[in-house]
Amino acid sequence: MIKKKNKKEKKSTTGRLILVSSLHQIPHPAKKEKKGEDAAFITENGLCMGVFDGVGEWNTRGINPREYSEKLSVSSKEFVEKSKSQDPLQIMKTAYKEAESVIGTSTACIALFQQESNSFVACNLGDSGFLIVRDNKVLLKSKEQQVKFNVPYQIGTGSEIKPETHSDSYTITLQHGDIIIMGSDGLFDNIKEKTILSIVEKGRKKSTAALAKSLAKKAFELSQSLRVKSPFAQAAAQANVKWTGGKKDDITVIVSLVQ
């Protein structure tokens, strides 16, 4: 299996609760030389994170889709660490503006933990997303945004979709032991919710780095299968599109533990 990177855990160290976050990525096998088209970040204090999935169609025009998603990711992280912003929509809007000179389009999901209120706030646009697990049940899950099957909402060059008018916002109070799983569609298109819960339950005593790796590895395994009834295959059937098996794609996973 082709691995990209497994970053060490980042911990927030102030406030009543802390957040421990880790990132693991596996690129599409055919895109490993370009490091895939997903980009992601976790701030140094571990409180803010984001996932961006560059739209692969730009490859047909000689454009590397990762350039745009990476610009969004880098700009988001830099803005948060400089401004200390507590507003994921503001972060997304700022990154979107900073990336205007780069050609490409991308989905975007940005979230942060507000320690003063123990609140998780997120802004999602497209088919990357997150879910929150509490007591081995899904407490909250972001809604997938698509123009039509396999065409997600995306910001960037030539798109009329904007963060301020098309993104969905979420707020929920977190408690000790909650687990946040954020990822690109390479994760959620291949792993069913019940499988995610099973992996989380089995890996609860492990580090967030180990759990992120386990989820990414399972998504990669299922993406290569020609027989599995993947979430993507089920969505295809609902859209009257013939598809069997998993969906080969870049896979990005961020796991955060509240403790």
N, C-alpha and C positions, 0 to 999 in steps of 0.2 A: 504494500500500500504506500502511496506517495503522501508524505506529510509535509506540511508547510512550516508551521511554527506552533510552539506551545509556550506561551509567556508565563512567567512566574506570577504567583498570586499578588494582587495589590490590595492593601488594606487601608480603609479609612481609620484614622486613629483618634478622632475627637467625637464628642457627643455621647449620648446615652447608648445608642447601638452603633455597631460598626458594620461595614460592608466589605466582604472579602470576594474579590472578583478575579476570574482567569479567562483567558482567550485561547481557543484552539481552532486552527484553520487547516483544511485540506483542499487544494485546488483540483479542479477538473483535470483528469489525467492528460488531456490534450492541451491544457493551458498552463502546465506546471512551469514551463520556461519563462512565462510572463508573470508567474506568481498568482495566476487566476485573476478574476475580475472583481472579487469582493474586497472591501477594505473595512477596517474596524479599529476602534480605539478604546482604551480604558485610561482615564486620567490618573495621574500619579497618586492622588489621594484615594483612588478606588471608588469615588462617589458617582462618577458620570461615565457613561459608555455609549457607544454607537456602532451600528452596522449599516453598511452601504453596499448595494449590489449593482455594479455597473452593467448596463444593458448590452448584451453581447452582439446585438445587431450592428453595432458600430464597426465591428471587425470587417464587415463587407465593404466598408468605405475606407478601409485602411487606417482606422482610428483604434487605438488601444483603449477599450472601455474602462480599464483600471485607472487610467489617468484622471478621469473625472471623479470616480468614486473615492480615489485616494485623496484628491484635493478636498472633497467634502469632509473626509475623515480628519485629515490634518488640520484643516481650518477650524473644525468644530472643537477639537482638543485644544488648540492654541487659544481660541476665544474663551473657552471655559476656564482654563488655567490662568488667563490674564484678567478676565473680568469677574470671575467667581459667580457667573450667572447661575441662577436657580430655575431658569425657564427654558425647557427644551425646545419650544417653538422659536424663541429668540435665537437660540444656538443654531437651529436649522436654517432660519432666515439669514443669519449672518454668514454661515458657511455657503449657502446658496449664492449670496451676493459675491462672496470672495471667489467663487468658482466660475463666474461669468465668462472669464477669458479662456476657459478650457472647454473643448468640444466633447460632448458626450451627454448621457443621461444616466440616472441612477435612482434606485429606491433609497429610502432613508428611514432609520429608526434610531431615535436618541432618547435616553432615559437617564434620570439621576435620582439620588436618594437625598432628601432634605432631612438632615439629622435633627434639626430643631423640633420638627413635628412628626418624625419617623414616617414621612410620606414618600412614596414612590410616584414620580411624575414622569410621563412619557409622551412623546410625539411620534406618530408613525405615519409614513406615507409609502404605499406600495405593498409588496408581499414579503418583505422582511418583517420581523415582528418579535413578540415576546410572549411568555406565559409565566405566571407566578404559581408556585406549588406550596401548599400548606396542608399538613397532615395527609400527605399523599393524594391530595385532590387539587384540581386546577382551580385556583381562586379567581384568577383573571387572565384572559387571553386577548391579545390584540386582534382586530378584525382585518382580514386580508382585503386589500383594495385593488381591484382590477377593472380595466376598461372593458375587457372581455377575457375569455379563457387564455391563460398564459401571456397576457399583456398587462403587466401591472402599472399602476400609477407610477409616474416617474418625473423627476424634475431635471431640468437642464436644457440643452440646445434644442430649440424648435418646439419644446413642450409648453402647452398653455397651462399646465398644472403648476400650482404654486403652493409653497408650504403653508402660507397664512389662510388659504381658502380651501385646500383639499386634504390637509393632514387631519388625523384623528388624535385627540388628546385624552390622556388617562391620568387619574389620580387615585391612589389607594393607600391606606395606612398599613405599614408592614409591622411585623413582630418577630421576635427572636425565633430563628429556625426556618423562616421563609426562604425559599430558593427561587431566584429569578433566572430564567433561561431565555436568552436573546439569540436570534440567529437569522441567517439569510434563508431564502426559500430552499436552498440546498439541504437544510435541516428539516424544515417543516413539510416539504414536498415528499420526503422519503420516510419519515418516522411518524407513526400514528401516536396520538396522544397517550394511549394506554401503554405503549412501549416506552415513551419518555418517562412516564410515571414509574414504570418498573425499574428502569435504569437509575432513576433518581433515588428510589427507595433502597436499592441494592448498594448504591454508592454514597449514601448519605454520610457515612462515617469517614469517607475519603476526602481528600482535598478538593477544592473547586477545580484545580488544574486537572486532576485525575478524572473528575466527573465530566468536565468539558471535553476531554480527550475521548472518553467512553462514548459520549453522545455523537461526537464527530465521526468516530470509527464506525459506529453502528449505521449512521446515515450513509457513509461511504459504501459500506457493505451492501446495504439495501439498494443504493443507487445503481449498483452493478447488476442487480438481479433482473432477469427477464420474466420472472414468474410472480414475484411478490405483488400483492394488491396494495400498492402504495397510495397515499393520499392524493398524489398527482394523478395516478391512473383512475381513481374514483372521481376526481374532479373532471377529468377528460370524458369519462362516461356520461356525466351529467350534462356536459356540453356537446354530446354526440360526436366526440372525437375518439378515434380508435387509438388506444395506447395500452400496452401491457408492461408490467414491471416497474422498476424505479426510474428516477430521472437523474441522469448523469449531470452533475453541476458542481460549481464551487460550493464548499461547505464551510460556514463560519458559525462558531458557537461561543457565546460568552455565558459563563455561569457565575452567579453572585449569591453569596450566602449572608443572610442577616444574622449577626451574633453579638 
